[in-house]
Amino acid sequence: MELPRRQFLRFAAAAVVPMIPATLWAEPFPARPITIVVPIAAGGAVDTAARIIAEKLQEKLRQSVVVENRPGAGSLIGTNFVAKAAPDGYTLLLMEPGAVLAKWLNKAVPFDVTRDFSPIAMVATSPLVLFAHPSVGFNDVKELIAYGKANPGMLSVGTPGIGTPHHLAAAWLNTAAKIQITHVPYRGAGPALNDLLGGQIPLVWASPVAVLPFFEQGKVKALAVSTRRRDRMLPNVPTMAESGVPEFDTANWFGIAAPAKVRPEIIARVGQAAHEVTEIRDVQMRMSTLGLSIDFRDSDQFRELIINDHQKYGTIVREAGIHPG
């Protein structure tokens, strides 16, 4: 018995529906507000930079982009929140080196930075600089190393805290140069700088932008830059590698990441918008005033950086004898 034409067409259409890819049924992205979780407290340079990026992403994506601070446990709380979020692209992470360092500095970490995230784009970097009080008897890193070997245990260096890239830079210099400079962790960069200016500590690792006015006034000495390239703010200050510590290369960086398994087209959409944001002159200027340099890397390049830094920092921590807390 033949089916009526109208009934046949209805059955035929129903049979075709399962063949349509599921992604075609997904809502266009973004269809609702996006949240960028910043895993550190509000008010610092990285938090400010996140808000600059969010503001411009909002324009590019034509959707509200909200910054939400979730600080605590050395950035673990906010980072883990995003790792466990729905992989729909609406909860993103402002990822910074704390996420890469977490495994090596904590006994229990609820996420795997190399597997639980979809890197979208790296946005900016900032070098670290080793500054000294003018009263110290050395003017460069080679003289510092010689002094450290002749006077073991007599030097100390301040950082913004345990688990920061500054802390890793201090540990790396010790193991690479075979000296022992005591690490003094502070609750932020400001207190460390104050004690350097007051002569309570002879050395600090710091981002250059906050210290530059004091350097120009002769109140501190700049010994070396942590990255392979010299810093644009301090063009006459050599790198650590130029100063006799080969392979030394570390920096603050930040980028945008999503939970693992976010759809590739969402990664591409946000990544392209982030790329366009970094090319805006106003963004570049505002980042510069924060001491940050635009350094865009796409999803694959950002993933490679995360994996490489994860391995590199693990080696530094083990060689320095730092035990997870």
VMD Tcl script that draws the C-alpha trace (Angstrom):
set ca {
  {0.00 0.00 0.00}
  {1.48 3.37 -1.00}
  {1.66 6.22 1.55}
  {-0.07 9.49 0.74}
  {2.41 11.98 -0.65}
  {2.15 14.39 2.32}
  {2.76 11.59 4.85}
  {5.69 10.26 2.83}
  {7.41 13.66 2.82}
  {6.96 13.99 6.58}
  {8.59 10.60 7.19}
  {11.41 11.42 4.78}
  {12.15 14.71 6.55}
  {12.23 12.97 9.92}
  {14.70 10.44 8.57}
  {17.05 13.20 7.38}
  {17.14 15.14 10.70}
  {19.60 12.79 12.50}
  {22.05 13.23 9.64}
  {22.44 16.97 10.34}
  {25.61 17.66 12.42}
  {24.83 18.49 16.04}
  {26.90 21.69 15.84}
  {24.41 23.16 13.39}
  {21.78 23.03 16.12}
  {24.01 24.82 18.65}
  {23.16 28.40 19.49}
  {25.30 31.05 17.79}
  {28.20 32.11 20.02}
  {28.10 34.30 22.00}
  {24.39 34.39 22.78}
  {24.73 35.55 26.39}
  {27.28 37.35 28.63}
  {30.79 35.94 28.97}
  {32.67 35.91 32.29}
  {36.46 36.18 32.49}
  {37.61 34.88 35.87}
  {40.71 36.59 37.24}
  {42.22 34.31 39.92}
  {43.97 37.16 41.75}
  {42.71 40.12 43.74}
  {41.37 43.24 42.08}
  {43.48 46.34 41.67}
  {46.84 45.11 40.36}
  {48.32 45.49 36.89}
  {47.15 42.09 35.65}
  {43.60 42.68 36.92}
  {43.57 46.09 35.22}
  {44.88 44.54 32.01}
  {42.12 41.93 32.16}
  {39.52 44.68 32.31}
  {41.08 46.46 29.33}
  {40.93 43.24 27.31}
  {37.38 42.47 28.46}
  {36.21 45.94 27.47}
  {37.50 45.54 23.92}
  {36.44 41.90 23.57}
  {32.95 43.07 24.37}
  {33.06 45.35 21.35}
  {34.48 42.68 19.05}
  {32.12 39.90 20.16}
  {29.11 42.22 20.48}
  {28.25 40.69 23.81}
  {28.78 41.65 27.44}
  {32.13 40.47 28.87}
  {32.34 40.64 32.66}
  {35.47 40.34 34.82}
  {35.02 38.37 38.04}
  {37.81 38.17 40.64}
  {38.12 34.83 42.44}
  {41.39 35.12 44.38}
  {42.75 32.73 46.96}
  {45.19 29.86 47.54}
  {47.79 31.34 45.21}
  {45.30 31.58 42.29}
  {44.15 27.96 42.73}
  {40.55 28.84 43.60}
  {39.76 30.87 40.50}
  {41.74 28.61 38.19}
  {40.01 25.48 39.45}
  {36.61 27.20 39.17}
  {37.14 27.61 35.42}
  {38.61 24.12 35.01}
  {35.36 22.68 36.41}
  {33.04 25.08 34.56}
  {30.78 24.03 31.69}
  {32.80 23.84 28.45}
  {30.52 26.22 26.59}
  {32.82 29.23 26.21}
  {30.91 31.45 28.62}
  {33.33 31.01 31.54}
  {36.92 31.88 30.66}
  {40.12 32.20 32.69}
  {42.69 34.93 32.71}
  {45.55 32.45 32.98}
  {48.88 33.55 34.47}
  {52.00 31.65 35.60}
  {50.41 30.66 38.93}
  {48.41 28.02 37.06}
  {51.60 26.52 35.62}
  {53.42 26.58 38.96}
  {50.56 25.11 40.99}
  {51.49 21.44 40.68}
  {55.09 22.00 41.78}
  {54.28 24.13 44.82}
  {51.18 22.44 46.25}
  {50.68 18.91 47.52}
  {47.15 18.67 46.15}
  {46.08 20.50 43.00}
  {42.54 19.84 41.72}
  {43.37 20.45 38.06}
  {45.98 19.55 35.46}
  {47.04 22.72 33.66}
  {48.13 20.80 30.55}
  {44.90 18.79 30.17}
  {42.01 20.62 31.84}
  {42.10 23.81 29.76}
  {41.69 24.89 26.16}
  {44.22 27.70 25.62}
  {42.70 30.47 23.50}
  {45.36 33.16 23.19}
  {48.27 34.67 25.08}
  {47.98 38.43 25.19}
  {50.87 40.12 26.99}
  {54.10 39.65 28.90}
  {56.20 41.57 31.38}
  {59.85 40.88 32.20}
  {61.22 40.80 35.70}
  {64.24 42.82 36.75}
  {66.70 42.17 39.56}
  {67.07 45.48 41.42}
  {69.58 46.27 44.16}
  {69.95 48.92 46.85}
  {72.64 51.49 45.91}
  {74.68 50.56 48.98}
  {75.55 47.05 47.78}
  {79.12 46.48 46.67}
  {78.33 45.08 43.22}
  {76.98 46.65 40.05}
  {76.12 43.68 37.85}
  {75.20 40.01 38.12}
  {78.75 38.73 37.60}
  {79.90 40.80 40.58}
  {76.83 39.68 42.53}
  {77.67 36.02 41.93}
  {81.27 36.58 42.99}
  {80.08 38.34 46.14}
  {77.56 35.57 46.86}
  {80.23 32.88 46.60}
  {82.61 34.82 48.83}
  {79.87 35.62 51.36}
  {77.49 32.63 51.47}
  {74.17 33.31 53.15}
  {74.81 37.05 53.52}
  {72.40 38.21 50.81}
  {68.60 38.16 50.69}
  {66.13 38.93 47.93}
  {62.53 40.07 48.22}
  {59.65 38.91 46.02}
  {55.86 39.45 46.02}
  {55.39 35.99 47.49}
  {55.91 32.25 47.33}
  {54.92 30.70 44.03}
  {55.30 33.85 41.96}
  {57.53 34.02 38.86}
  {59.72 36.32 41.00}
  {60.20 33.46 43.48}
  {61.14 31.12 40.65}
  {63.63 33.67 39.30}
  {65.28 33.86 42.72}
  {65.47 30.06 42.94}
  {66.79 29.76 39.39}
  {69.62 32.22 40.01}
  {70.67 30.28 43.11}
  {70.82 26.91 41.34}
  {72.32 28.24 38.10}
  {75.07 30.27 39.81}
  {75.54 27.84 42.72}
  {75.02 30.54 45.33}
  {72.60 30.92 48.22}
  {70.59 34.12 48.35}
  {67.86 33.87 50.99}
  {64.35 34.28 49.63}
  {62.15 36.76 51.54}
  {58.50 36.49 50.42}
  {56.30 39.55 50.94}
  {52.55 40.06 50.62}
  {52.83 41.82 47.29}
  {55.33 43.84 45.30}
  {54.77 47.11 47.21}
  {56.07 45.98 50.61}
  {59.12 44.36 49.01}
  {59.96 47.56 47.14}
  {59.52 49.64 50.31}
  {62.01 47.48 52.17}
  {64.48 47.70 49.28}
  {64.23 51.50 49.26}
  {64.63 51.56 53.04}
  {67.70 49.33 52.92}
  {66.11 46.47 54.87}
  {66.86 44.06 52.00}
  {69.59 44.40 49.36}
  {67.76 42.86 46.38}
  {64.30 42.45 44.88}
  {62.88 40.81 41.80}
  {60.19 43.13 40.44}
  {58.35 44.25 37.33}
  {60.17 47.32 35.98}
  {57.25 49.75 35.70}
  {56.78 50.25 39.46}
  {60.50 50.65 40.16}
  {61.47 52.75 37.15}
  {60.99 56.17 38.86}
  {63.30 55.13 41.71}
  {65.85 53.78 39.23}
  {65.85 57.11 37.38}
  {66.37 58.93 40.70}
  {69.35 56.71 41.55}
  {67.56 55.14 44.52}
  {67.98 51.60 43.15}
  {70.34 49.83 40.77}
  {69.09 47.58 37.97}
  {71.33 44.52 37.61}
  {69.67 42.34 34.97}
  {66.49 41.50 33.07}
  {64.95 38.04 33.33}
  {64.03 37.56 29.66}
  {66.16 36.73 26.62}
  {65.56 40.21 25.23}
  {66.33 43.46 26.97}
  {63.40 45.48 28.25}
  {62.28 48.55 26.29}
  {62.07 50.55 29.56}
  {65.65 49.66 30.52}
  {67.50 49.24 27.22}
  {70.93 49.55 28.81}
  {70.33 46.85 31.42}
  {71.66 43.45 30.27}
  {69.74 40.20 30.37}
  {70.60 37.42 32.81}
  {71.88 35.37 29.88}
  {74.20 38.24 28.88}
  {75.35 38.40 32.49}
  {76.75 34.89 32.65}
  {73.62 32.87 33.47}
  {72.84 31.10 30.16}
  {69.34 29.77 29.42}
  {67.81 32.08 32.05}
  {64.44 33.16 30.68}
  {61.32 33.79 32.74}
  {58.58 36.40 32.77}
  {55.11 37.28 33.85}
  {52.59 36.54 31.13}
  {48.86 36.23 30.82}
  {46.34 34.97 28.35}
  {42.82 33.65 27.98}
  {41.90 30.00 28.44}
  {38.66 28.03 28.53}
  {37.76 24.72 30.15}
  {38.83 21.65 28.17}
  {36.53 20.40 25.41}
  {35.18 23.80 24.39}
  {34.14 23.64 20.74}
  {36.98 24.54 18.33}
  {34.90 27.20 16.59}
  {34.43 29.01 19.92}
  {38.18 28.90 20.58}
  {38.76 30.32 17.10}
  {36.09 33.02 17.52}
  {37.42 34.33 20.83}
  {41.02 33.92 19.70}
  {40.44 36.02 16.58}
  {38.71 38.69 18.65}
  {41.63 38.71 21.12}
  {44.07 39.09 18.23}
  {42.14 42.07 16.91}
  {42.08 43.61 20.40}
  {45.88 43.39 20.73}
  {46.27 45.32 17.47}
  {44.34 48.32 18.81}
  {46.73 51.21 19.43}
  {44.84 52.37 22.53}
  {45.13 48.89 24.07}
  {48.87 48.79 23.36}
  {49.35 52.19 25.00}
  {47.28 51.33 28.07}
  {49.14 48.03 28.49}
  {52.43 49.87 28.21}
  {51.56 52.15 31.12}
  {51.03 48.97 33.19}
  {54.48 47.71 32.24}
  {53.08 45.06 29.90}
  {54.06 44.40 26.31}
  {51.62 42.97 23.81}
  {52.76 39.47 22.89}
  {49.97 37.69 21.04}
  {50.19 33.93 20.58}
  {47.42 31.82 19.12}
  {45.87 28.75 20.71}
  {48.58 26.30 19.60}
  {51.43 28.65 20.49}
  {49.90 29.41 23.88}
  {49.48 25.69 24.61}
  {53.14 25.12 23.73}
  {54.20 27.90 26.13}
  {52.09 26.43 28.95}
  {53.57 22.95 28.48}
  {57.14 24.24 28.20}
  {56.87 26.51 31.25}
  {55.22 23.71 33.23}
  {58.18 21.44 32.55}
  {60.78 24.18 33.01}
  {59.42 25.39 36.34}
  {59.13 21.81 37.59}
  {62.85 21.33 36.97}
  {63.73 24.62 38.69}
  {61.63 23.77 41.75}
  {63.17 20.31 42.10}
  {66.74 21.58 41.65}
  {66.14 24.33 44.20}
  {64.89 21.82 46.73}
  {61.53 23.57 47.10}
  {58.96 21.17 48.54}
  {55.21 21.39 47.85}
  {53.33 23.01 50.70}
}
mol new
graphics top color blue
foreach p $ca { graphics top sphere $p radius 0.5 }
foreach p [lrange $ca 0 end-1] q [lrange $ca 1 end] { graphics top cylinder $p $q radius 0.2 }
display resetview
